[in-house]
């Protein structure tokens, strides 16, 4: 009895650490996870973890059944999946019944059922050749292989066992994922520790035990639906946020709306009252147009001056909801040349300007000579498309204003997109390459001013601002408005 209890507890811990890994995905906006459910009572036999995605993600909801084994004395196989338990049901029958329940409730809903276990599929079972090692899906050949072959005989046995017609069976098989030979508990814990560290959380053994306890507590209390707010509350209540030993100053920068953050600020820069818009969502334009350089920029320089007088402070941990122009100016004031390192909260991750540059990211332009515009001959414009393509909006803005004589368009080599920046290294590479291209373009056109139009994450604006010293021209930052037009914001000399 004691051995059975110990095995069950180990299995629970494995499930809980796996659950915690999925719950932490809520902190990564690029994953588009909107809800994680533990012990999901609506999910039949695949009820251990349910991960639901936002509609725009295009991803199916995923339902996980986690089975942990204390040794590797066994393996999954056709025989194991079809073996009927005391109540007359097999594991395959349970998965099929769960799938039918989900599809009957919402026929158009795309779902995936994941069987997760540290046991592998038996190499002696013919079905082993039909499980794709890259995706854990069944290969299409499993549905078409000849009835005379062993894999075909196994498929027919599965279908007969489920008493399903060919069409229903095929749809079911296409939605199953056999995630077998999964990482052991130690590897799962290491993965969780790395993810917690990346999110700025405590990540030692004690913190992992706390994380397992959080999941266990949710289950015991009957709390099933875990949202971003629920996760943040648990992190705060259990003191999981990491403390840094580095000598730093924490600055909250706000132009949009107030938002609680993970750190108590040393300095608060709150410009909301200066901006047009509703109280809970301030706009892109200040009430007084010259506030950018006459009020905002001097305040940034004043705070930087105070920090500069403090011995050894070079790390600036920046938080808050602010428009892109503000982040660009923030990076420009706390610049790399002044030996500052800036840390921002991007996509739920803590990204720093001193991160190692990435080799996979590249910013490119199709024409280094730029496009000819009918505008000021001393000024060139640069349009930077990261999250999406802003080229047509920039052309319209230049056509209406006559700001610049030439336009250079930059974008990632792989094309713009929400996930163009994968990590801080990508943003470091982006900032350095973009500065080089802008500097070369300014010299080529002998420009005295460069207007920068940017569409991308805040980290890109901040990191680029931090390296934009000595480009050979004044830098005019352009702020996008709600109607897709642009107005000048900071002028940085």
C-alpha positions as CSV (number, residue, x, y, z in Angstrom):
1,X,0.0,0.0,0.0
2,X,2.8,2.4,0.9
3,X,4.5,1.7,-2.5
4,X,1.2,2.5,-4.3
5,X,0.8,5.7,-2.3
6,X,4.3,6.8,-3.1
7,X,3.9,6.0,-6.8
8,X,0.6,8.0,-6.9
9,X,2.3,11.0,-5.2
10,X,5.2,10.9,-7.7
11,X,2.6,10.8,-10.5
12,X,0.8,13.8,-9.0
13,X,4.0,15.8,-8.8
14,X,4.8,14.9,-12.4
15,X,1.3,16.1,-13.5
16,X,1.6,19.3,-11.3
17,X,5.0,20.3,-12.7
18,X,3.7,19.7,-16.2
19,X,0.6,21.7,-15.4
20,X,2.8,24.6,-14.1
21,X,4.8,24.6,-17.4
22,X,1.6,25.1,-19.3
23,X,0.2,27.7,-16.9
24,X,3.4,29.8,-17.4
25,X,2.5,30.0,-21.1
26,X,0.0,32.6,-20.0
27,X,2.9,34.9,-19.4
28,X,4.0,34.7,-23.1
29,X,1.6,36.7,-25.3
30,X,3.0,35.2,-28.5
31,X,1.5,31.8,-27.4
32,X,-2.0,33.4,-27.4
33,X,-3.1,31.3,-24.4
34,X,-6.2,32.7,-22.8
35,X,-7.0,30.0,-20.2
36,X,-5.5,26.9,-18.6
37,X,-7.8,24.5,-16.9
38,X,-6.7,22.0,-14.3
39,X,-8.7,18.8,-13.7
40,X,-11.2,20.0,-16.4
41,X,-14.5,18.3,-15.5
42,X,-15.8,19.0,-19.1
43,X,-13.0,17.1,-20.7
44,X,-13.8,13.5,-20.1
45,X,-10.7,11.3,-19.7
46,X,-8.3,14.0,-21.0
47,X,-8.9,16.2,-18.1
48,X,-5.5,16.7,-16.4
49,X,-4.7,20.0,-18.3
50,X,-6.6,21.9,-20.9
51,X,-5.0,24.8,-22.8
52,X,-7.4,27.1,-24.6
53,X,-6.1,29.7,-27.1
54,X,-7.5,33.0,-28.2
55,X,-9.6,32.8,-31.4
56,X,-7.1,34.8,-33.5
57,X,-4.3,32.3,-32.7
58,X,-5.7,29.8,-35.2
59,X,-4.6,27.0,-32.8
60,X,-6.8,24.1,-31.6
61,X,-7.5,23.8,-27.9
62,X,-5.3,21.1,-26.4
63,X,-6.4,18.5,-23.8
64,X,-3.8,16.6,-21.9
65,X,-3.9,13.2,-20.1
66,X,-0.7,12.8,-18.1
67,X,0.4,9.3,-17.1
68,X,3.6,8.9,-15.1
69,X,5.4,5.6,-14.4
70,X,8.0,5.1,-11.7
71,X,10.1,2.8,-13.8
72,X,10.6,2.0,-17.5
73,X,9.5,-1.5,-17.1
74,X,6.7,-1.2,-19.6
75,X,5.6,0.5,-22.8
76,X,2.5,1.5,-24.7
77,X,1.3,-0.7,-27.5
78,X,-1.9,-1.7,-29.3
79,X,-2.4,-4.3,-26.6
80,X,-2.0,-1.7,-23.8
81,X,-4.3,0.8,-25.4
82,X,-7.0,-1.8,-26.1
83,X,-6.8,-3.6,-22.7
84,X,-10.1,-3.3,-20.9
85,X,-10.0,-2.4,-17.3
86,X,-12.4,-3.5,-14.6
87,X,-15.2,-1.3,-15.8
88,X,-14.9,-2.7,-19.3
89,X,-13.3,0.4,-20.8
90,X,-9.9,0.7,-22.4
91,X,-7.6,3.7,-22.6
92,X,-8.3,4.0,-26.3
93,X,-12.1,3.9,-25.6
94,X,-11.7,6.6,-23.0
95,X,-9.8,8.9,-25.4
96,X,-12.4,8.2,-28.1
97,X,-15.3,8.9,-25.8
98,X,-13.7,12.2,-24.7
99,X,-13.0,13.2,-28.3
100,X,-16.7,12.5,-29.3
101,X,-17.9,14.4,-26.3
102,X,-15.9,17.5,-27.2
103,X,-16.8,17.3,-30.9
104,X,-20.5,16.7,-30.2
105,X,-20.6,19.8,-27.9
106,X,-18.9,22.0,-30.5
107,X,-18.7,20.3,-33.9
108,X,-16.6,23.1,-35.5
109,X,-14.2,23.3,-32.6
110,X,-10.7,22.1,-33.4
111,X,-9.2,20.0,-30.7
112,X,-6.1,17.9,-30.0
113,X,-6.0,15.1,-27.4
114,X,-2.5,14.6,-26.0
115,X,-1.5,11.4,-24.2
116,X,1.6,12.4,-22.2
117,X,3.8,9.8,-20.6
118,X,7.4,9.0,-19.8
119,X,6.8,5.5,-21.2
120,X,7.5,5.1,-24.9
121,X,5.7,3.1,-27.6
122,X,6.9,-0.4,-28.0
123,X,9.2,-0.8,-31.0
124,X,7.9,-4.3,-31.5
125,X,4.4,-3.0,-32.2
126,X,3.8,-2.2,-35.9
127,X,2.1,1.0,-35.1
128,X,5.4,2.4,-34.0
129,X,6.3,3.2,-37.6
130,X,3.1,5.2,-38.0
131,X,3.8,7.7,-35.2
132,X,5.7,10.8,-36.5
133,X,8.7,11.6,-34.3
134,X,8.6,15.3,-35.1
135,X,5.0,16.1,-34.3
136,X,3.7,13.1,-32.3
137,X,0.9,12.8,-34.9
138,X,-0.1,9.7,-36.6
139,X,1.2,9.6,-40.2
140,X,-1.4,9.7,-42.9
141,X,-0.1,6.3,-43.9
142,X,-1.7,4.8,-40.8
143,X,-5.1,5.3,-42.4
144,X,-4.1,4.0,-45.9
145,X,-1.6,1.2,-45.2
146,X,-2.7,-2.2,-46.6
147,X,-4.9,-4.5,-44.5
148,X,-2.4,-7.2,-45.2
149,X,0.4,-5.3,-43.4
150,X,0.8,-5.5,-39.6
151,X,0.2,-1.8,-39.2
152,X,-3.0,-2.1,-41.2
153,X,-4.1,-5.0,-39.2
154,X,-3.5,-3.0,-36.0
155,X,-5.5,-0.1,-37.4
156,X,-8.4,-2.3,-38.2
157,X,-8.3,-3.7,-34.7
158,X,-8.4,-0.2,-33.3
159,X,-11.4,0.8,-35.4
160,X,-13.3,-2.4,-34.6
161,X,-12.5,-2.0,-30.9
162,X,-14.1,1.5,-31.1
163,X,-17.0,0.4,-33.3
164,X,-16.4,3.5,-35.4
165,X,-17.0,4.1,-39.1
166,X,-14.0,4.9,-41.3
167,X,-14.7,8.6,-41.5
168,X,-15.1,9.1,-37.7
169,X,-12.1,6.9,-37.0
170,X,-10.0,8.9,-39.4
171,X,-11.0,12.3,-37.8
172,X,-10.3,10.9,-34.3
173,X,-6.8,9.6,-35.3
174,X,-6.0,13.0,-36.9
175,X,-6.7,14.7,-33.5
176,X,-4.6,12.4,-31.3
177,X,-1.1,13.2,-30.2
178,X,1.0,10.4,-28.6
179,X,3.6,12.4,-26.6
180,X,5.4,9.3,-25.3
181,X,8.9,9.0,-24.0
182,X,8.3,12.4,-22.4
183,X,10.9,14.0,-20.2
184,X,11.4,12.6,-16.8
185,X,10.4,14.6,-13.7
186,X,13.9,15.9,-13.3
187,X,14.0,17.2,-16.9
188,X,10.5,18.7,-16.5
189,X,11.6,20.5,-13.3
190,X,14.7,21.8,-15.1
191,X,12.5,23.1,-17.9
192,X,10.1,24.8,-15.4
193,X,13.1,26.3,-13.6
194,X,14.5,27.8,-16.8
195,X,11.1,29.2,-17.8
196,X,10.6,30.7,-14.3
197,X,14.1,32.3,-14.5
198,X,13.3,33.7,-17.9
199,X,10.1,35.3,-16.5
200,X,12.0,36.9,-13.6
201,X,10.7,34.4,-11.0
202,X,12.6,32.5,-8.3
203,X,13.6,29.2,-9.8
204,X,15.5,27.2,-7.2
205,X,14.4,23.8,-5.9
206,X,12.3,25.5,-3.1
207,X,10.5,27.7,-5.7
208,X,9.7,24.5,-7.8
209,X,8.2,22.9,-4.7
210,X,6.1,26.0,-4.1
211,X,5.0,25.9,-7.8
212,X,3.9,22.2,-7.4
213,X,2.1,23.2,-4.2
214,X,0.3,26.0,-6.0
215,X,-1.1,23.6,-8.5
216,X,-2.0,21.1,-5.8
217,X,-3.8,23.9,-3.9
218,X,-5.8,24.9,-7.0
219,X,-7.0,21.3,-7.4
220,X,-7.8,20.8,-3.7
221,X,-9.8,24.1,-3.6
222,X,-11.7,23.3,-6.8
223,X,-10.2,26.2,-8.7
224,X,-10.1,24.9,-12.3
225,X,-9.8,27.9,-14.5
226,X,-6.4,29.6,-14.4
227,X,-6.2,33.0,-16.0
228,X,-3.3,35.5,-16.2
229,X,-4.8,37.3,-13.2
230,X,-5.1,34.1,-11.2
231,X,-1.5,33.2,-12.0
232,X,-0.2,36.7,-11.0
233,X,-2.1,36.5,-7.7
234,X,-0.5,33.1,-6.9
235,X,3.0,34.4,-7.8
236,X,2.5,37.4,-5.5
237,X,0.9,35.5,-2.7
238,X,3.8,32.9,-2.7
239,X,6.6,35.5,-3.1
240,X,7.9,33.9,-6.3
241,X,9.3,37.1,-7.9
242,X,13.0,37.1,-7.9
243,X,15.1,39.8,-6.4
244,X,18.2,41.1,-8.2
245,X,21.6,41.6,-6.6
246,X,22.5,44.1,-9.3
247,X,22.7,47.7,-8.3
248,X,19.7,49.1,-10.3
249,X,17.0,51.7,-10.4
250,X,13.4,51.0,-11.2
251,X,11.5,53.4,-13.4
252,X,7.8,53.3,-14.2
253,X,7.0,55.0,-17.4
254,X,3.3,55.6,-18.1
255,X,1.5,57.5,-20.9
256,X,-1.5,55.2,-21.5
257,X,-3.0,53.9,-18.3
258,X,-1.9,52.9,-14.8
259,X,-0.9,49.2,-14.4
260,X,0.5,47.3,-11.5
261,X,3.9,45.8,-12.1
262,X,6.2,43.3,-10.4
263,X,8.6,46.0,-9.0
264,X,8.2,49.0,-6.6
265,X,9.5,52.0,-8.5
266,X,12.3,54.4,-7.5
267,X,11.0,56.9,-10.1
268,X,7.5,57.3,-11.5
269,X,7.1,59.1,-14.8
270,X,3.4,59.5,-15.3
271,X,2.5,61.7,-18.3
272,X,-1.2,60.5,-18.7
273,X,-2.7,63.8,-17.7
274,X,-0.7,65.5,-20.5
275,X,-2.3,63.3,-23.2
276,X,-5.7,63.4,-25.0
277,X,-8.0,60.5,-24.5
278,X,-10.2,58.7,-21.9
279,X,-8.9,58.4,-18.4
280,X,-8.3,54.6,-18.8
281,X,-6.8,54.8,-22.3
282,X,-4.8,57.9,-23.1
283,X,-4.0,58.7,-26.7
284,X,-1.0,59.2,-28.9
285,X,-1.0,63.0,-28.9
286,X,-0.2,65.4,-26.0
287,X,-2.6,68.2,-25.3
288,X,0.2,70.6,-26.0
289,X,2.1,69.7,-29.1
290,X,5.5,70.9,-27.9
291,X,5.3,69.0,-24.7
292,X,7.5,66.2,-26.2
293,X,10.7,68.3,-26.1
294,X,9.8,71.1,-23.6
295,X,8.3,68.9,-20.8
296,X,8.8,65.2,-21.3
297,X,12.4,65.1,-22.6
298,X,13.7,67.4,-19.8
299,X,12.1,65.2,-17.2
300,X,13.8,62.2,-18.6
301,X,17.2,64.0,-18.6
302,X,16.6,65.2,-15.0
303,X,16.0,61.6,-13.7
304,X,19.0,60.3,-15.7
305,X,21.1,63.1,-14.1
306,X,20.0,62.1,-10.6
307,X,20.8,58.4,-11.3
308,X,24.1,59.2,-12.9
309,X,25.3,60.8,-9.7
310,X,24.7,57.6,-7.8
311,X,27.8,55.5,-7.8
312,X,27.7,52.2,-9.7
313,X,24.1,52.3,-11.0
314,X,24.0,51.2,-14.6
315,X,21.0,48.9,-14.7
316,X,17.6,50.6,-15.4
317,X,14.6,48.3,-14.9
318,X,11.8,49.9,-16.9
319,X,8.1,49.1,-16.5
320,X,4.8,50.5,-17.5
321,X,2.4,51.1,-20.4
322,X,3.6,53.9,-22.7
323,X,3.5,54.9,-26.3
324,X,6.3,54.0,-28.6
325,X,7.7,57.5,-28.9
326,X,8.2,57.6,-25.1
327,X,10.1,54.3,-25.2
328,X,12.3,55.5,-27.9
329,X,13.2,58.6,-26.0
330,X,13.7,56.6,-22.8
331,X,16.2,54.4,-24.5
332,X,17.9,57.5,-26.1
333,X,18.4,59.2,-22.7
334,X,19.5,56.0,-20.9
335,X,21.8,55.2,-23.8
336,X,24.3,52.5,-24.4
337,X,27.1,55.0,-24.9
338,X,26.4,56.3,-21.3
339,X,26.9,52.7,-20.2
340,X,23.3,52.0,-19.2
341,X,21.7,48.6,-19.5
342,X,17.9,48.7,-19.8
343,X,15.6,45.9,-18.8
344,X,12.0,46.0,-20.2
345,X,9.0,43.7,-19.7
346,X,8.2,42.4,-23.2
347,X,5.7,39.6,-23.9
348,X,5.9,38.7,-20.2
349,X,9.7,38.2,-20.5
350,X,12.4,40.4,-19.1
351,X,14.6,41.5,-22.0
352,X,17.8,43.5,-21.5
353,X,19.9,45.6,-23.9
354,X,23.1,43.7,-22.8
355,X,21.8,40.4,-24.1
356,X,23.9,38.5,-26.6
357,X,22.9,39.4,-30.2
358,X,21.0,36.8,-32.1
359,X,22.4,35.2,-35.3
360,X,19.0,34.3,-36.7
361,X,17.5,37.8,-37.0
362,X,18.3,40.2,-39.8
363,X,16.8,43.5,-40.8
364,X,16.8,44.2,-44.6
365,X,15.9,46.8,-47.2
366,X,15.0,46.2,-50.8
367,X,16.6,49.4,-52.0
368,X,19.4,51.2,-50.2
369,X,18.9,54.2,-52.5
370,X,15.4,54.6,-51.0
371,X,12.2,56.0,-52.7
372,X,12.1,59.5,-54.0
373,X,9.5,61.7,-52.2
374,X,8.5,65.3,-52.9
375,X,9.6,66.9,-49.7
376,X,12.4,68.7,-47.7
377,X,15.7,68.0,-49.3
378,X,17.6,68.1,-46.0
379,X,15.4,65.3,-44.5
380,X,15.1,61.6,-45.1
381,X,12.6,59.2,-43.7
382,X,12.9,55.6,-42.5
383,X,9.9,53.3,-42.1
384,X,10.5,50.3,-39.9
385,X,8.0,47.4,-40.1
386,X,8.3,44.8,-37.4
387,X,4.8,43.8,-36.1
388,X,3.2,44.7,-39.5
389,X,3.7,46.6,-42.7
390,X,3.5,50.4,-42.3
391,X,4.9,51.3,-45.7
392,X,1.7,52.5,-47.3
393,X,0.8,54.6,-44.2
394,X,4.3,56.2,-44.2
395,X,4.0,57.0,-47.9
396,X,0.7,58.7,-47.3
397,X,2.1,60.6,-44.3
398,X,5.0,61.9,-46.4
399,X,2.8,62.7,-49.4
400,X,0.6,64.9,-47.1
401,X,3.3,66.6,-45.1
402,X,6.3,67.0,-47.5
403,X,8.6,66.1,-44.6
404,X,11.3,64.2,-46.5
405,X,12.9,63.9,-49.9
406,X,13.6,60.1,-49.7
407,X,12.2,57.1,-47.9
408,X,14.1,54.0,-46.7
409,X,11.9,51.0,-45.8
410,X,13.3,48.3,-43.4
411,X,11.8,45.0,-42.2
412,X,12.9,41.6,-40.9
413,X,14.3,39.3,-43.5
414,X,11.5,36.8,-42.7
415,X,8.9,39.5,-43.0
416,X,6.9,41.5,-40.4
417,X,4.8,39.7,-37.8
418,X,3.7,39.7,-34.2
419,X,6.4,37.1,-33.4
420,X,9.3,38.7,-35.4
421,X,11.2,39.2,-32.1
422,X,11.6,35.8,-30.4
423,X,13.9,37.0,-27.6
424,X,16.1,39.8,-26.4
425,X,18.9,38.8,-28.7
426,X,16.8,39.4,-31.7
427,X,16.0,43.0,-30.5
428,X,19.7,43.7,-29.8
429,X,20.6,42.6,-33.4
430,X,17.7,44.6,-34.8
431,X,18.9,47.8,-33.0
432,X,22.5,47.5,-34.1
433,X,21.7,46.6,-37.7
434,X,19.1,49.3,-38.0
435,X,21.4,52.0,-36.6
436,X,24.0,51.0,-39.2
437,X,21.6,51.1,-42.1
438,X,20.2,54.5,-40.9
439,X,23.6,56.0,-40.4
440,X,24.7,54.8,-43.9
441,X,21.6,56.3,-45.4
442,X,22.0,59.6,-43.7
443,X,25.6,59.8,-45.0
444,X,24.6,58.7,-48.5
445,X,21.8,61.4,-48.8
446,X,23.8,64.0,-46.8
447,X,20.7,64.5,-44.7
448,X,20.5,66.9,-41.7
449,X,17.4,65.2,-40.2
450,X,16.0,61.7,-40.3
451,X,12.3,61.0,-39.5
452,X,11.7,57.6,-38.0
453,X,8.4,55.8,-38.4
454,X,8.3,52.6,-36.3
455,X,5.7,49.8,-36.0
456,X,6.7,47.1,-33.6
457,X,7.1,46.1,-29.9
458,X,8.2,48.5,-27.2
459,X,11.5,46.7,-26.8
460,X,12.4,47.5,-30.4
461,X,11.7,51.2,-29.8
462,X,13.6,51.3,-26.5
463,X,16.6,49.2,-27.7
464,X,16.9,51.2,-30.9
465,X,16.8,54.5,-29.0
466,X,19.6,53.3,-26.7
467,X,22.0,53.0,-29.6
468,X,21.1,56.0,-31.7
469,X,23.9,58.2,-30.8
470,X,26.1,59.8,-33.5
471,X,24.0,59.0,-36.6
472,X,25.0,62.2,-38.2
473,X,21.6,63.9,-38.2
474,X,18.8,65.1,-35.9
475,X,16.3,62.3,-35.1
476,X,12.6,63.1,-35.5
477,X,10.5,60.4,-34.0
478,X,7.0,60.1,-35.6
479,X,4.1,58.9,-33.4
480,X,1.2,57.0,-35.1
481,X,-2.3,58.3,-34.4
482,X,-5.5,56.3,-34.1
483,X,-6.5,57.3,-37.7
484,X,-3.2,55.8,-39.1
485,X,-1.7,59.3,-39.6
486,X,1.5,60.5,-38.0
487,X,2.6,63.5,-36.0
488,X,6.1,64.6,-34.9
489,X,7.0,63.7,-31.3
490,X,10.5,63.8,-29.9
491,X,13.2,65.7,-31.8
492,X,16.6,64.2,-30.6
493,X,19.7,66.0,-31.5
